[in-house]
């Protein structure tokens, strides 16, 4: 399950080193594509066990986060490695395969390639 983060928690997570990579979904409450993106990410999370933390942030109540990243449209997904360095950003609604490839690129447990949707 994805954990919701408020504005303060997102900014703290970006500044504080963590031993785990993480995935952030930014959304707004009235965005129908954001709801679909959330559902697709939930399905990706159910397919396998990832060594990645999954977070969401509602930009309706996090204007400083929008400003920090220069976000102008939603949904936005970002991945960060174990060092807290941004790895990838995807704007707009994407397929499950794209979201899975984002997670796999930062996943510390690489696992069996045959079990992956994209095979890499």
DSSP file (Angstrom, degrees, kcal/mol; ACC not computed):
  #  RESIDUE AA STRUCTURE BP1 BP2  ACC     N-H-->O    O-->H-N    N-H-->O    O-->H-N    TCO  KAPPA ALPHA  PHI   PSI    X-CA   Y-CA   Z-CA
    1    1 A X              0   0    0      0, 0.0     2,-0.3     0, 0.0    53,-0.3   0.000 360.0 360.0 360.0 141.6    0.0    0.0    0.0
    2    2 A X        -     0   0    0     51,-0.1     2,-0.5    36,-0.1    53,-0.2  -0.608 360.0-135.3 -81.4 138.9    1.2    3.5   -0.8
    3    3 A X  E     -a   55   0A   0     51,-2.6    53,-2.1    -2,-0.3     2,-0.3  -0.805  15.3-128.4 -95.9 130.5    1.7    5.8    2.1
    4    4 A X  E     -a   56   0A   0     -2,-0.5     2,-0.4    51,-0.2    53,-0.2  -0.581  24.1-164.0 -76.3 138.2    0.4    9.4    1.9
    5    5 A X        -     0   0    0     51,-3.0    53,-0.5    -2,-0.3     2,-0.1  -0.962   9.1-140.5-120.6 140.1    2.9   12.1    2.7
    6    6 A X     >  -     0   0    0     -2,-0.4     4,-2.3    51,-0.1     5,-0.2  -0.351  40.3 -89.0 -86.6 178.4    2.1   15.7    3.5
    7    7 A X  H  > S+     0   0    0     54,-0.4     4,-2.2     1,-0.2     5,-0.2   0.898 126.6  48.3 -55.7 -47.0    4.2   18.6    2.3
    8    8 A X  H  > S+     0   0    0      1,-0.2     4,-2.2     2,-0.2    -1,-0.2   0.907 111.3  50.1 -62.6 -43.2    6.6   18.6    5.3
    9    9 A X  H  > S+     0   0    0      2,-0.2     4,-2.5     1,-0.2    -1,-0.2   0.875 109.6  50.9 -65.9 -38.1    7.1   14.8    5.1
   10   10 A X  H  X S+     0   0    0     -4,-2.3     4,-1.9     2,-0.2    -2,-0.2   0.956 112.5  45.5 -63.9 -49.4    7.9   15.0    1.3
   11   11 A X  H  X S+     0   0    0     -4,-2.2     4,-1.1     1,-0.2    -2,-0.2   0.873 114.1  49.5 -63.4 -36.8   10.5   17.7    1.8
   12   12 A X  H  X S+     0   0    0     -4,-2.2     4,-2.0    -5,-0.2     3,-0.5   0.917 108.4  52.9 -66.5 -43.3   12.0   16.0    4.8
   13   13 A X  H  < S+     0   0    0     -4,-2.5    -2,-0.2     1,-0.2    -1,-0.2   0.859 107.9  52.0 -61.2 -35.6   12.3   12.7    2.9
   14   14 A X  H  < S+     0   0    0     -4,-1.9    -1,-0.2     1,-0.2    -2,-0.2   0.786 116.1  39.9 -70.6 -27.4   14.1   14.5    0.0
   15   15 A X  H  < S+     0   0    0     -4,-1.1     2,-0.5    -3,-0.5    -2,-0.2   0.672 104.0  73.9 -96.1 -19.4   16.7   15.9    2.5
   16   16 A X  S  < S-     0   0    0     -4,-2.0    -1,-0.1    -5,-0.1    68,-0.0  -0.853  82.9-123.3-103.0 122.5   17.2   12.9    4.8
   17   17 A X        -     0   0    0     -2,-0.5     2,-0.3     2,-0.0    66,-0.1  -0.312  31.3-172.2 -60.9 144.5   19.2   10.0    3.5
   18   18 A X        -     0   0    0     64,-0.8    66,-0.1     2,-0.1    -1,-0.0  -0.985  31.9-131.6-137.7 146.2   17.4    6.7    3.6
   19   19 A X  S    S+     0   0    0     -2,-0.3     2,-0.4    64,-0.1    63,-0.1   0.577  89.4  70.0 -74.4  -5.9   18.6    3.1    3.0
   20   20 A X  S    S-     0   0    0     62,-0.1    32,-0.1    61,-0.1    -2,-0.1  -0.895  78.9-127.5-117.4 142.1   15.6    2.5    0.7
   21   21 A X  E     -b   52   0A   0     30,-0.7    32,-2.5    -2,-0.4     2,-0.3  -0.364  33.1-153.3 -71.1 161.7   14.8    3.8   -2.7
   22   22 A X  E     -bC  53  80A   0     58,-2.1    58,-2.6    30,-0.2     2,-0.4  -0.988  17.0-145.9-146.8 157.3   11.3    5.4   -3.1
   23   23 A X  E     -bC  54  79A   0     30,-2.8    32,-2.9    -2,-0.3     2,-0.5  -0.962  17.3-161.1-119.3 131.1    8.6    6.1   -5.6
   24   24 A X  E     -bC  55  78A   0     54,-3.1    54,-2.4    -2,-0.4     2,-0.6  -0.967   6.0-165.8-120.5 127.6    6.4    9.2   -5.4
   25   25 A X  E     -bC  56  77A   0     30,-2.2    32,-2.2    -2,-0.5     2,-0.4  -0.958   9.6-161.0-108.5 118.8    3.0    9.7   -7.0
   26   26 A X  E     +bC  57  76A   0     50,-3.3    50,-1.7    -2,-0.6    49,-0.6  -0.853  24.6 153.6 -99.3 134.6    1.9   13.3   -7.0
   27   27 A X  E     -b   58   0A   0     30,-2.2    32,-3.2    -2,-0.4    33,-0.4  -0.889  37.0-129.2-147.6 172.9   -1.9   13.9   -7.6
   28   28 A X    >   -     0   0    0     -2,-0.3     3,-1.1    30,-0.2     6,-0.1  -0.936  29.5-118.2-127.0 157.4   -4.8   16.2   -7.0
   29   29 A X  T 3  S+     0   0    0     -2,-0.3    -1,-0.1     1,-0.2     6,-0.0   0.808 110.2  46.4 -68.0 -31.3   -8.2   15.1   -5.6
   30   30 A X  T 3  S+     0   0    0      4,-0.0     2,-0.7    -3,-0.0    -1,-0.2   0.398  84.8 110.1 -92.5   4.0  -10.3   16.0   -8.6
   31   31 A X    <>  -     0   0    0     -3,-1.1     4,-1.3     1,-0.2    -3,-0.1  -0.707  46.9-169.1 -87.5 114.3   -8.0   14.4  -11.2
   32   32 A X  H  > S+     0   0    0     -2,-0.7     4,-1.6     1,-0.2    -1,-0.2   0.861  89.2  54.5 -70.5 -34.8   -9.6   11.3  -12.8
   33   33 A X  H  > S+     0   0    0      1,-0.2     4,-2.5     2,-0.2    -1,-0.2   0.841 103.7  56.8 -66.6 -31.5   -6.3   10.3  -14.4
   34   34 A X  H  > S+     0   0    0      2,-0.2     4,-2.4     1,-0.2    -1,-0.2   0.891 104.9  51.3 -64.3 -39.4   -4.6   10.5  -11.0
   35   35 A X  H  X S+     0   0    0     -4,-1.3     4,-2.0     2,-0.2    -1,-0.2   0.882 110.9  48.0 -65.6 -38.3   -7.0    7.9   -9.7
   36   36 A X  H  X S+     0   0    0     -4,-1.6     4,-2.5     2,-0.2    -2,-0.2   0.914 110.6  51.3 -67.5 -43.0   -6.3    5.6  -12.6
   37   37 A X  H  X S+     0   0    0     -4,-2.5     4,-2.4     1,-0.2    -2,-0.2   0.911 109.2  51.2 -59.3 -43.0   -2.5    6.0  -12.1
   38   38 A X  H  X S+     0   0    0     -4,-2.4     4,-2.1     1,-0.2    -1,-0.2   0.922 110.4  48.4 -60.6 -45.3   -3.0    5.2   -8.4
   39   39 A X  H  X S+     0   0    0     -4,-2.0     4,-1.9     1,-0.2    -2,-0.2   0.896 110.9  50.8 -63.3 -40.9   -4.9    2.0   -9.3
   40   40 A X  H  X S+     0   0    0     -4,-2.5     4,-2.1     1,-0.2    -1,-0.2   0.902 109.8  49.9 -64.5 -40.3   -2.3    0.9  -11.8
   41   41 A X  H  X S+     0   0    0     -4,-2.4     4,-2.5     1,-0.2    -1,-0.2   0.884 107.0  54.7 -65.1 -38.1    0.5    1.4   -9.3
   42   42 A X  H  X S+     0   0    0     -4,-2.1     4,-1.5     1,-0.2    -1,-0.2   0.907 108.3  49.5 -60.5 -41.2   -1.4   -0.7   -6.8
   43   43 A X  H  X S+     0   0    0     -4,-1.9     4,-0.9     2,-0.2    -2,-0.2   0.899 109.9  50.8 -65.5 -40.1   -1.6   -3.5   -9.3
   44   44 A X  H >X S+     0   0    0     -4,-2.1     3,-0.8     1,-0.2     4,-0.7   0.921 108.9  52.0 -61.6 -43.4    2.2   -3.2  -10.0
   45   45 A X  H 3< S+     0   0    0     -4,-2.5     3,-0.4     1,-0.2    -1,-0.2   0.815 106.6  54.1 -63.5 -31.0    2.8   -3.4   -6.2
   46   46 A X  H 3< S+     0   0    0     -4,-1.5    -1,-0.2     1,-0.2    -2,-0.2   0.699  96.5  67.6 -76.3 -19.9    0.7   -6.6   -6.0
   47   47 A X  H << S-     0   0    0     -4,-0.9     2,-0.3    -3,-0.8    -1,-0.2   0.795 114.4  -6.4 -72.1 -28.9    2.7   -8.4   -8.7
   48   48 A X  S  < S-     0   0    0     -4,-0.7     2,-0.6    -3,-0.4    -1,-0.1  -0.941  72.4 -95.9-157.0 170.6    5.9   -8.6   -6.7
   49   49 A X        -     0   0    0     -2,-0.3     2,-0.3    -3,-0.1    -3,-0.1  -0.905  43.4-168.0 -99.5 120.2    7.7   -7.7   -3.5
   50   50 A X        -     0   0    0     -2,-0.6     2,-0.9     2,-0.2    60,-0.1  -0.822  29.6-135.7-109.9 147.7    9.9   -4.7   -4.1
   51   51 A X  S    S+     0   0    0     -2,-0.3   -30,-0.7    58,-0.2    57,-0.6  -0.410  77.0 103.2 -92.8  55.6   12.6   -3.2   -1.9
   52   52 A X  E     - b   0  21A   0     -2,-0.9     2,-0.4   -32,-0.1   -30,-0.2  -0.991  69.8-128.6-139.7 140.0   11.1    0.2   -2.6
   53   53 A X  E     - b   0  22A   0    -32,-2.5   -30,-2.8    -2,-0.3     2,-0.5  -0.764  22.1-149.8 -89.0 139.0    8.9    2.6   -0.5
   54   54 A X  E     + b   0  23A   0     -2,-0.4   -51,-2.6   -53,-0.3     2,-0.3  -0.947  20.8 173.3-113.8 126.3    5.8    3.9   -2.3
   55   55 A X  E     -ab   3  24A   0    -32,-2.9   -30,-2.2    -2,-0.5     2,-0.3  -0.912  17.2-157.1-130.1 155.9    4.4    7.3   -1.4
   56   56 A X  E     -ab   4  25A   0    -53,-2.1   -51,-3.0    -2,-0.3     2,-0.4  -0.924   5.0-164.5-125.2 156.5    1.7    9.7   -2.6
   57   57 A X  E     - b   0  26A   0    -32,-2.2   -30,-2.2    -2,-0.3     2,-0.8  -0.955  16.1-140.3-144.3 123.8    1.4   13.4   -2.1
   58   58 A X  E >   - b   0  27A   0    -53,-0.5     3,-1.3    -2,-0.4   -30,-0.2  -0.735  10.4-161.9 -83.7 111.3   -1.8   15.5   -2.7
   59   59 A X  G >  S+     0   0    0    -32,-3.2     3,-0.7    -2,-0.8   -31,-0.2   0.626  81.4  77.5 -73.0 -12.1   -0.6   18.7   -4.4
   60   60 A X  G 3  S+     0   0    0    -33,-0.4    -1,-0.3     1,-0.2     3,-0.2   0.838 110.1  27.8 -61.2 -31.3   -3.9   20.4   -3.4
   61   61 A X  G <  S+     0   0    0     -3,-1.3   -54,-0.4     1,-0.2    -1,-0.2   0.155 116.0  65.5-116.5  16.7   -2.4   20.8    0.1
   62   62 A X    X>  +     0   0    0     -3,-0.7     4,-1.7     1,-0.1     3,-0.6  -0.435  48.0 153.0-136.0  61.8    1.3   20.8   -0.8
   63   63 A X  H 3> S+     0   0    0      1,-0.2     4,-2.3     2,-0.2     5,-0.2   0.814  73.9  59.0 -64.3 -29.9    2.0   24.0   -2.9
   64   64 A X  H 3> S+     0   0    0      2,-0.2     4,-2.6     1,-0.2    -1,-0.2   0.855 104.5  51.1 -67.5 -32.7    5.7   24.1   -1.8
   65   65 A X  H <> S+     0   0    0     -3,-0.6     4,-2.2     2,-0.2     6,-0.2   0.920 109.3  50.1 -68.7 -43.8    6.2   20.7   -3.2
   66   66 A X  H  X>S+     0   0    0     -4,-1.7     5,-2.0     1,-0.2     4,-1.3   0.920 114.3  45.4 -57.8 -43.6    4.7   21.8   -6.5
   67   67 A X  H  <5S+     0   0    0     -4,-2.3    -2,-0.2     3,-0.2    -1,-0.2   0.907 109.0  55.6 -66.6 -42.5    7.0   24.8   -6.5
   68   68 A X  H  <5S+     0   0    0     -4,-2.6    -2,-0.2     1,-0.2    -1,-0.2   0.903 120.6  29.7 -57.4 -44.3   10.1   22.8   -5.5
   69   69 A X  H  <5S-     0   0    0     -4,-2.2    -1,-0.2    -5,-0.1    -2,-0.2   0.539 105.4-122.0 -95.1  -8.0    9.7   20.5   -8.5
   70   70 A X  T  <5 +     0   0    0     -4,-1.3     2,-0.3    -5,-0.2    -3,-0.2   0.860  44.2 179.7  69.4  35.1    8.0   22.9  -10.9
   71   71 A X      < +     0   0    0     -5,-2.0    -1,-0.2    -6,-0.2     3,-0.1  -0.562  18.2 163.7 -76.1 127.2    5.0   20.7  -11.3
   72   72 A X        +     0   0    0     -2,-0.3     2,-0.3     1,-0.3    -1,-0.2   0.500  63.6  27.8-119.0 -12.7    2.4   22.1  -13.6
   73   73 A X  S    S-     0   0    0     19,-0.0     2,-0.3     2,-0.0    -1,-0.3  -0.979  80.9 -95.2-147.7 159.0    0.2   19.0  -14.4
   74   74 A X  S    S+     0   0    0     -2,-0.3    19,-0.2    17,-0.1     2,-0.1  -0.901  80.8  46.2-131.6 159.6   -0.7   15.8  -12.8
   75   75 A X        +     0   0    0    -49,-0.6    17,-2.0    -2,-0.3     2,-0.4   0.544  65.9 172.4 -75.2 155.1   -0.3   12.9  -12.3
   76   76 A X  E     -CD  26  91A   0    -50,-1.7   -50,-3.3    15,-0.2     2,-0.4  -1.000  12.8-165.5-130.7 131.4    3.5   13.0  -11.9
   77   77 A X  E     -CD  25  90A   0     13,-2.5    13,-2.6    -2,-0.4     2,-0.4  -0.961   8.5-179.0-117.8 136.1    5.6   10.0  -10.8
   78   78 A X  E     -CD  24  89A   0    -54,-2.4   -54,-3.1    -2,-0.4     2,-0.4  -0.982  11.8-154.6-133.2 144.5    9.2   10.3   -9.6
   79   79 A X  E     -CD  23  88A   0      9,-2.1     8,-3.4    -2,-0.4     9,-1.0  -0.934   7.5-169.0-118.7 146.3   11.7    7.7   -8.5
   80   80 A X  E     -CD  22  86A   0    -58,-2.6   -58,-2.1    -2,-0.4     6,-0.2  -0.994  16.4-132.2-133.0 137.5   14.6    8.3   -6.2
   81   81 A X    >   -     0   0    0      4,-2.3     3,-2.0    -2,-0.4   -59,-0.1  -0.092  43.1 -83.6 -78.6-175.7   17.5    5.9   -5.5
   82   82 A X  T 3  S+     0   0    0      1,-0.3   -64,-0.8     2,-0.1   -62,-0.1   0.734 129.9  56.5 -64.1 -22.7   18.9    4.9   -2.0
   83   83 A X  T 3  S-     0   0    0      2,-0.1    -1,-0.3   -66,-0.1     3,-0.1   0.478 119.3-109.8 -86.0  -2.3   21.0    8.1   -2.0
   84   84 A X  S <  S+     0   0    0     -3,-2.0     2,-0.4     1,-0.3    -2,-0.1   0.595  70.3 145.4  83.9  11.5   17.9   10.3   -2.5
   85   85 A X        -     0   0    0      1,-0.1    -4,-2.3     2,-0.0    -1,-0.3  -0.685  56.0-112.9 -85.9 133.8   18.9   11.2   -6.1
   86   86 A X  E     +D   80   0A   0     -2,-0.4    -6,-0.3    -6,-0.2     3,-0.1  -0.456  37.3 175.6 -66.7 131.0   16.1   11.6   -8.5
   87   87 A X  E     +     0   0A   0     -8,-3.4     2,-0.3     1,-0.4    -7,-0.2   0.799  57.3   0.7-105.5 -41.4   16.2    8.9  -11.2
   88   88 A X  E     -D   79   0A   0     -9,-1.0    -9,-2.1     2,-0.0     2,-0.4  -0.998  50.3-161.3-154.8 147.9   13.2    9.3  -13.4
   89   89 A X  E     -D   78   0A   0     -2,-0.3     2,-0.4   -11,-0.2   -11,-0.2  -1.000   7.0-174.0-133.2 132.7   10.2   11.5  -13.9
   90   90 A X  E     -D   77   0A   0    -13,-2.6   -13,-2.5    -2,-0.4     2,-0.3  -0.982   7.5-161.1-129.4 120.3    7.0   10.6  -15.8
   91   91 A X  E     +D   76   0A   0     -2,-0.4   -15,-0.2   -15,-0.2   -17,-0.1  -0.705  55.7  16.6 -95.0 151.1    4.3   13.2  -16.4
   92   92 A X  S    S-     0   0    0    -17,-2.0   -17,-0.3    -2,-0.3     2,-0.2   0.107 106.3 -41.1  76.2 170.2    0.7   12.2  -17.4
   93   93 A X        -     0   0    0    -19,-0.2     2,-0.2   -17,-0.1    -2,-0.1  -0.474  64.6-175.1 -69.9 132.4   -1.0    8.8  -17.1
   94   94 A X        -     0   0    0     -2,-0.2   -54,-0.1     1,-0.1     2,-0.1  -0.755  27.1 -92.8-123.5 170.4    1.2    5.9  -18.1
   95   95 A X     >  -     0   0    0     -2,-0.2     4,-1.9     1,-0.1     3,-0.2  -0.320  37.1-108.3 -77.4 164.7    0.7    2.2  -18.6
   96   96 A X  H  > S+     0   0    0      1,-0.2     4,-2.9     2,-0.2     5,-0.2   0.870 120.0  60.4 -59.0 -36.5    1.4   -0.4  -15.8
   97   97 A X  H  > S+     0   0    0      1,-0.2     4,-2.3     2,-0.2    -1,-0.2   0.890 104.2  48.1 -60.8 -40.3    4.5   -1.4  -17.8
   98   98 A X  H  > S+     0   0    0     -3,-0.2     4,-2.0     2,-0.2    -1,-0.2   0.931 113.0  47.5 -66.1 -45.5    6.0    2.1  -17.5
   99   99 A X  H  X S+     0   0    0     -4,-1.9     4,-2.1     1,-0.2    -2,-0.2   0.904 112.2  50.3 -63.7 -39.9    5.3    2.2  -13.8
  100  100 A X  H  X S+     0   0    0     -4,-2.9     4,-2.9     1,-0.2    -1,-0.2   0.909 108.6  51.6 -64.6 -40.8    6.8   -1.2  -13.3
  101  101 A X  H  X S+     0   0    0     -4,-2.3     4,-1.7     1,-0.2    -1,-0.2   0.867 108.1  53.1 -64.8 -34.3    9.9   -0.3  -15.2
  102  102 A X  H  X S+     0   0    0     -4,-2.0     4,-0.6     2,-0.2    -1,-0.2   0.930 112.4  43.9 -62.9 -45.2   10.3    2.8  -13.0
  103  103 A X  H >X S+     0   0    0     -4,-2.1     3,-1.2     1,-0.2     4,-1.0   0.924 112.1  52.2 -66.7 -44.8   10.1    0.7   -9.9
  104  104 A X  H 3< S+     0   0    0     -4,-2.9     3,-0.3     1,-0.3    -1,-0.2   0.824 100.9  62.2 -63.0 -30.6   12.4   -2.0  -11.2
  105  105 A X  H 3< S+     0   0    0     -4,-1.7    -1,-0.3     1,-0.2    -2,-0.2   0.745 115.8  30.8 -68.8 -21.6   15.1    0.5  -12.1
  106  106 A X  H << S+     0   0    0     -3,-1.2     2,-0.3    -4,-0.6   -85,-0.2   0.423  90.4 119.9-112.2  -1.8   15.4    1.5   -8.4
  107  107 A X     <  -     0   0    0     -4,-1.0   -55,-0.1    -3,-0.3   -26,-0.0  -0.491  50.0-157.7 -71.5 124.7   14.6   -1.9   -6.9
  108  108 A X  S    S+     0   0    0    -57,-0.6     2,-0.8    -2,-0.3    -1,-0.2   0.839  84.7  65.3 -70.5 -33.3   17.5   -3.2   -4.8
  109  109 A X        -     0   0    0      1,-0.2   -58,-0.2   -60,-0.0    -1,-0.1  -0.817  66.7-174.7 -89.8 109.0   16.1   -6.8   -5.1
  110  110 A X        +     0   0    0     -2,-0.8    -1,-0.2     1,-0.1    -3,-0.1   0.856  21.1 179.2 -78.4 -33.4   16.5   -7.5   -8.8
  111  111 A X        -     0   0    0      3,-0.0     2,-0.5     2,-0.0    -1,-0.1  -0.071  42.9 -23.5  69.6-168.7   14.7  -10.9   -8.6
  112  112 A X    >   -     0   0    0      1,-0.1     3,-1.6     2,-0.0     4,-0.3  -0.692  50.7-147.0 -83.7 120.9   14.0  -13.3  -11.4
  113  113 A X  G >  S+     0   0    0     -2,-0.5     3,-1.3     1,-0.3     6,-0.2   0.793  96.3  64.5 -59.9 -27.1   13.9  -11.6  -14.9
  114  114 A X  G 3  S+     0   0    0      1,-0.3    -1,-0.3     5,-0.1    -3,-0.0   0.760  97.0  56.8 -67.5 -22.6   11.2  -14.1  -16.0
  115  115 A X  G <  S+     0   0    0     -3,-1.6     2,-0.3     3,-0.0    -1,-0.3   0.537  89.5  96.8 -86.0  -5.1    8.8  -12.7  -13.4
  116  116 A X  S <  S-     0   0    0     -3,-1.3   -15,-0.0    -4,-0.3    -5,-0.0  -0.613  72.4-137.4 -89.2 145.1    9.1   -9.2  -14.8
  117  117 A X  S    S+     0   0    0     -2,-0.3    -1,-0.1     1,-0.2   -20,-0.1   0.896 105.3  33.5 -62.8 -42.3    6.6   -7.8  -17.2
  118  118 A X  S    S-     0   0    0    -21,-0.1    -1,-0.2    -3,-0.0    -4,-0.1   0.635 101.3-129.7 -94.3 -15.5    9.2   -6.1  -19.4
  119  119 A X              0   0    0     -6,-0.2    -6,-0.1     1,-0.0    -5,-0.1   0.737 360.0 360.0  76.0  23.4   12.0   -8.7  -19.0
  120  120 A X              0   0    0     -7,-0.1    -7,-0.1    -6,-0.0    -6,-0.1   0.360 360.0 360.0-137.7 360.0   14.8   -6.4  -18.0
